[in-house]
Amino acid sequence: MAPAADAATDAADPGAATLEAAYSIQLLPSIPAWELVVRGVVIYGALLLALRLFGKREVGQFTLYDLVFILLVANALQPAITGPDTSIGGGLILIVALVLTNWTVGRLDRMPRFHRLFTPAPAVIVKDGKYLNDVMRREGVDVEEVEMALREHGMSEIKACQMAVLEPDGTISIVPSEGIVHRSKHRVRYHHRAG
């Protein structure tokens, strides 16, 4: 008698079975685990490369449009990583794959050859009291940011600066014409060059 009642309910509401299936919990991945791992690692590598080539900002220096960009990229990449899979197991596989990939990249970053790929060389942006405009433009640093670093070090004009260096971590080191070398605590936003 129960099957007839279920058939009658299904006939009365044909969307009931679809709605129930849509909200059921899927534990096992619908695609092979190796495919999820490959998708996650490839997207991780592509995003890491894109951030290196097209620049980065220090996390503390994110602007509103940087936040919007990150949210949109995350949303756009999600289907590329998971494909048609929406299972809990697939999500767990991806978490493990991405954590292991990040751990591996962290270990490789300790090797000088690999470290140079993702860490830019310091760039001299002021020399003998003069702005090096071409270098500043290439690095994405403007005059106001250099002047702020100068003020942080007690200098009121560029002539008092023998050299200013944009460090790989985004800080600006100042070498005064006379005195002690200072390093700013403020990280400026800048873009790496690809080479």
C-alpha positions in Angstrom: 0.0 0.0 0.0 2.9 2.3 0.7 4.2 2.2 -2.9 0.8 3.3 -4.3 0.7 6.1 -1.8 4.2 7.3 -2.9 3.2 7.1 -6.6 0.1 9.1 -5.8 2.2 11.7 -4.0 4.7 11.9 -6.9 1.9 12.3 -9.4 0.4 15.1 -7.3 3.8 16.9 -6.9 6.2 15.9 -9.7 8.9 18.3 -8.3 9.0 16.6 -4.9 11.5 13.9 -5.9 13.7 16.4 -7.6 13.7 18.7 -4.6 14.5 15.8 -2.3 17.4 14.7 -4.5 18.7 18.3 -4.7 19.0 18.5 -0.9 20.3 15.0 -0.2 23.8 14.8 1.2 26.3 13.4 -1.2 29.3 11.9 0.6 31.3 10.3 -2.2 32.8 12.3 -5.1 31.0 12.0 -8.4 34.3 12.2 -10.3 37.6 10.4 -9.6 39.7 11.6 -6.7 42.8 12.0 -8.9 40.8 14.4 -11.2 39.9 16.6 -8.2 43.6 16.6 -7.1 44.9 17.5 -10.6 42.2 20.2 -11.0 43.2 21.7 -7.6 46.9 21.6 -8.2 46.7 23.0 -11.7 44.4 25.9 -10.6 46.7 26.6 -7.6 49.8 26.8 -9.9 48.0 28.9 -12.5 46.8 31.4 -9.8 50.2 31.5 -8.2 51.8 32.2 -11.6 49.2 34.9 -12.5 49.8 36.7 -9.2 53.5 36.7 -9.8 53.3 37.9 -13.4 50.6 40.5 -12.9 51.7 41.8 -9.5 50.6 41.5 -5.9 50.0 43.7 -3.0 50.7 43.0 0.6 47.7 41.5 2.3 47.4 44.4 4.7 47.4 46.9 1.8 44.3 45.4 0.0 42.0 48.1 -1.4 38.3 47.6 -1.8 38.7 46.7 -5.5 41.4 44.1 -4.5 38.9 42.5 -2.2 36.2 42.5 -4.9 38.8 41.0 -7.3 39.7 38.2 -4.9 36.1 37.3 -4.3 35.3 37.2 -8.0 38.4 35.1 -8.8 37.4 32.6 -6.0 33.9 32.4 -7.3 35.1 32.0 -10.9 37.6 29.3 -10.1 35.4 27.1 -7.9 33.7 25.4 -10.9 37.1 24.8 -12.5 38.4 23.1 -9.4 35.4 21.0 -8.5 33.9 20.3 -11.9 30.5 18.7 -11.5 31.3 17.4 -8.0 29.5 18.8 -5.0 30.2 16.0 -2.5 31.6 16.3 1.0 34.3 13.8 0.1 35.3 15.7 -2.9 35.6 18.9 -0.8 37.8 17.0 1.7 40.0 15.6 -1.1 40.5 19.1 -2.5 41.3 20.6 1.0 44.0 17.9 1.5 45.4 18.4 -2.1 45.6 22.2 -1.7 47.1 22.1 1.8 49.8 19.6 0.6 50.4 21.7 -2.5 50.9 24.8 -0.4 53.1 23.0 2.0 55.2 21.7 -1.0 55.5 25.2 -2.5 56.6 26.5 1.0 59.3 23.8 1.2 60.5 24.6 -2.4 60.6 28.3 -1.6 63.5 27.5 0.8 65.6 26.5 -2.2 67.4 29.6 -3.7 66.6 28.8 -7.3 62.9 28.3 -6.7 62.8 31.3 -4.3 64.0 33.7 -7.0 61.1 32.7 -9.2 58.6 34.2 -6.7 60.6 36.9 -4.9 61.6 40.0 -6.8 65.0 41.6 -6.4 65.2 44.8 -4.5 64.8 47.9 -6.7 66.6 51.2 -6.3 64.0 53.9 -6.7 65.9 57.0 -5.5 69.6 57.6 -6.1 71.7 60.6 -5.1 68.6 62.6 -4.2 66.8 62.0 -7.5 63.8 59.9 -8.3 64.4 57.1 -10.8 61.0 57.5 -12.5 61.4 54.6 -15.0 62.1 52.2 -12.1 59.3 53.6 -10.0 56.8 53.3 -12.9 57.9 49.7 -13.5 57.5 48.8 -9.8 54.2 50.7 -9.4 55.5 53.1 -6.7 54.5 56.7 -6.9 56.2 59.8 -5.5 53.8 60.2 -2.6 54.7 56.7 -1.3 58.4 57.6 -1.4 57.8 60.9 0.3 55.8 59.2 3.0 58.8 56.8 3.6 61.1 59.8 3.7 58.9 61.5 6.3 58.9 58.3 8.4 62.6 58.6 8.5 62.7 62.3 9.5 63.6 63.6 6.1 61.7 66.5 4.6 63.2 66.5 1.1 64.5 64.1 -1.5 67.9 65.8 -1.6 68.6 64.4 1.9 68.3 60.8 0.5 71.3 59.1 -1.0 69.3 56.0 -1.9 65.8 54.5 -1.4 65.3 50.9 -2.1 62.0 49.1 -2.7 62.5 45.8 -0.8 60.9 42.4 -1.9 58.5 42.6 1.1 57.2 46.0 0.0 59.0 48.2 2.5 61.1 51.1 1.4 64.6 51.3 2.9 66.1 54.7 3.1 69.8 55.5 3.0 70.3 59.1 4.1 73.1 61.2 2.6 74.6 61.2 6.1 73.6 59.0 8.9 72.1 55.6 9.7 70.1 53.3 7.3 66.4 53.2 8.2 63.8 50.8 7.0 60.1 51.8 6.9 57.5 49.7 8.7 54.9 50.7 6.1 54.6 48.4 3.2 53.7 50.1 0.0 51.7 48.5 -2.7 53.7 47.6 -5.7 53.7 45.3 -8.7 56.5 42.9 -9.4 58.0 42.7 -12.8 57.8 39.3 -14.5 61.6 38.9 -15.0 
